Amino acid sequence: MRSVGIKALNSRLSEYVRLAASGETVLVTDRDRVVAEIGPPRETRSPVLADAVLAEAVRRGWLTPPALPARGPPPRGTPVARVSEILGELDEDRSER
């Protein structure tokens, strides 16, 4: 385990990231007080960023995974109104003001 001050970390960040990628934990200090840790990803962490972000969102309760597995693309919605109708109604509303 190594420790590094914020100023030194800023100037040699890639070196410390490589150390973390190789399995070492680096303690980041600010005025001799540990403020952060840089370490290797947990074994349960997906190597793909999008998967890791989604997994974190599910863990925090921001997203709920589907109850059933997907069976193809989602069904296409049927249009409620034509765009020209919507724009016409919008023009009417604006003219009344």
C-alpha positions in Angstrom: 0.0 0.0 0.0 1.3 3.4 -1.0 0.3 6.9 -0.1 0.5 10.0 -2.2 -0.4 13.7 -1.7 -2.9 15.3 -4.0 -0.3 17.5 -5.7 2.0 14.6 -6.5 -1.1 12.5 -7.6 -2.1 15.3 -10.0 1.3 15.4 -11.7 1.7 11.5 -12.0 -1.9 10.2 -12.1 -1.3 7.7 -14.8 1.5 6.0 -12.8 -0.8 5.6 -9.7 -3.7 4.3 -11.9 -1.4 1.7 -13.3 -0.4 0.7 -9.8 -4.1 0.3 -8.9 -4.8 -1.7 -12.0 -2.0 -4.1 -11.0 -3.7 -4.7 -7.6 -2.1 -2.2 -5.3 -4.1 0.3 -3.2 -3.0 3.9 -3.2 -4.1 6.2 -0.3 -4.6 9.8 -1.4 -3.7 12.3 1.3 -4.3 16.0 1.9 -2.2 17.6 4.6 -1.3 14.1 6.0 -5.0 13.1 6.2 -6.3 10.2 4.1 -9.1 11.6 1.9 -9.5 8.9 -0.8 -8.3 5.5 -2.0 -7.4 4.3 -5.5 -7.5 0.6 -5.9 -8.3 -2.2 -8.3 -11.9 -2.8 -9.2 -13.8 -5.3 -7.1 -14.0 -8.8 -8.5 -17.8 -8.4 -8.8 -17.4 -5.2 -10.9 -18.0 -5.6 -14.6 -15.1 -4.6 -16.9 -17.5 -2.9 -19.2 -18.3 0.6 -18.0 -22.0 0.6 -19.1 -22.6 -2.6 -17.2 -20.9 -1.3 -14.1 -22.9 1.9 -14.2 -26.2 0.1 -14.6 -25.3 -2.4 -11.8 -24.5 0.5 -9.5 -27.8 2.2 -10.3 -29.7 -1.0 -9.5 -27.7 -1.4 -6.2 -28.6 2.2 -5.2 -32.3 1.7 -6.1 -32.3 4.2 -8.9 -33.3 1.5 -11.4 -35.3 -1.7 -11.1 -34.3 -4.6 -13.3 -37.0 -6.2 -15.4 -39.1 -8.9 -13.8 -39.0 -11.0 -17.0 -36.2 -11.4 -19.6 -36.6 -9.4 -22.8 -38.2 -11.2 -25.7 -37.1 -9.0 -28.7 -37.6 -5.3 -29.2 -40.3 -3.4 -27.4 -43.7 -3.2 -29.2 -44.2 -0.2 -31.4 -46.6 2.4 -30.1 -49.5 3.6 -32.1 -49.5 7.3 -32.8 -52.1 9.3 -30.9 -52.3 12.2 -33.3 -50.5 13.4 -36.5 -47.8 16.0 -36.0 -49.7 18.4 -38.3 -52.7 18.2 -36.0 -50.6 18.8 -32.9 -48.9 21.8 -34.5 -52.3 23.2 -35.7 -53.7 23.0 -32.1 -50.5 24.6 -30.8 -50.9 27.5 -33.3 -54.6 27.9 -32.2 -53.6 28.0 -28.5 -50.9 30.6 -29.2 -53.2 32.8 -31.3 -55.7 33.0 -28.4 -53.1 34.6 -26.1 
